[in-house]
Amino acid sequence: MCKYFSCLVNKTGRVVGDGSIDSHEELYQIYKIKDDRPKELLLWAKIEILPQDGDIFNHDIKNWDLTIDEERKPDWFGVKHEKACFDRLKKSFEVDVK
């Protein structure tokens, strides 16, 4: 099982995941994503963003590290993909307090 925060990012920069699901396989199923290409041609990458201090309630973004949960980093993965993943993490911190 993965840990908070798990998401998937694709080649175009689309990110799926909101922090409520910590399994990449569940994200593939829920969003009906099929990526059965060879590892070097992946269209989606599995991402984990974890707090350095282990405290998921520490929302200081400098406290969080991104890792790519793949055998190797996809050739297409770059700064825009990392930013999109961190933007999604920040959005998961927002709470509706109506």
C-alpha positions in Angstrom: 0.0 0.0 0.0 1.2 3.5 -0.8 1.2 6.5 1.6 -0.3 10.0 1.6 0.0 11.7 -0.9 -0.3 9.4 -3.9 -1.2 10.5 -7.4 -0.7 9.8 -11.0 0.6 12.3 -13.6 0.5 11.9 -17.3 2.7 13.1 -20.1 0.6 16.2 -20.6 0.7 17.2 -16.9 -2.7 16.0 -15.9 -2.7 14.8 -12.3 -5.3 12.5 -10.7 -5.5 11.9 -7.0 -6.7 14.0 -4.1 -5.2 12.4 -1.0 -8.2 10.3 -0.2 -6.8 7.3 -2.0 -3.3 6.1 -1.3 -3.2 3.2 -3.8 -1.9 3.8 -7.3 -3.8 0.7 -8.5 -7.1 2.1 -7.1 -6.4 5.4 -8.9 -5.9 3.5 -12.2 -9.2 1.7 -11.6 -11.3 4.7 -10.4 -10.1 7.0 -13.3 -10.3 4.1 -15.8 -6.7 4.6 -16.8 -5.1 1.8 -18.8 -1.4 2.2 -19.3 -0.1 -1.2 -20.4 2.8 0.2 -22.4 6.4 -0.9 -21.8 8.0 0.9 -18.8 10.1 3.1 -21.2 6.9 4.4 -22.9 4.7 5.1 -19.9 2.0 7.7 -20.4 1.4 7.9 -16.7 3.8 7.9 -13.7 3.1 6.9 -10.1 4.0 9.7 -7.7 4.4 9.8 -3.9 4.8 13.0 -2.1 5.7 12.4 1.6 6.4 14.7 4.5 10.1 14.6 5.6 9.1 14.7 9.3 6.3 12.1 8.9 3.6 14.7 9.9 1.0 14.8 7.1 -0.6 17.8 9.0 2.6 19.9 8.5 1.5 21.8 5.3 4.7 23.6 4.8 5.4 22.5 1.3 9.2 22.6 1.9 8.6 19.7 4.3 7.4 17.4 1.4 9.5 15.4 -1.0 8.4 14.0 -4.3 9.4 10.5 -5.5 8.6 8.7 -8.7 7.3 5.3 -7.9 8.6 3.7 -11.1 11.6 1.6 -12.1 13.0 4.8 -13.7 12.0 8.4 -14.2 10.0 8.7 -17.5 11.9 10.7 -20.1 9.0 13.2 -20.4 8.8 13.9 -16.6 10.0 17.5 -15.9 9.5 20.6 -13.8 5.9 21.2 -15.1 4.9 17.6 -14.0 6.5 18.1 -10.6 4.8 21.5 -10.1 1.4 20.0 -11.2 1.8 17.2 -8.6 2.7 19.7 -5.8 -0.2 21.9 -6.9 -2.5 18.9 -6.4 -1.0 18.2 -3.0 -1.6 21.8 -1.9 -5.2 21.5 -3.1 -5.6 18.4 -0.9 -4.7 20.5 2.1 -7.7 22.8 1.5 -10.7 21.9 3.7 -14.3 23.0 3.2 -15.3 24.5 6.5 -18.8 25.8 5.7 
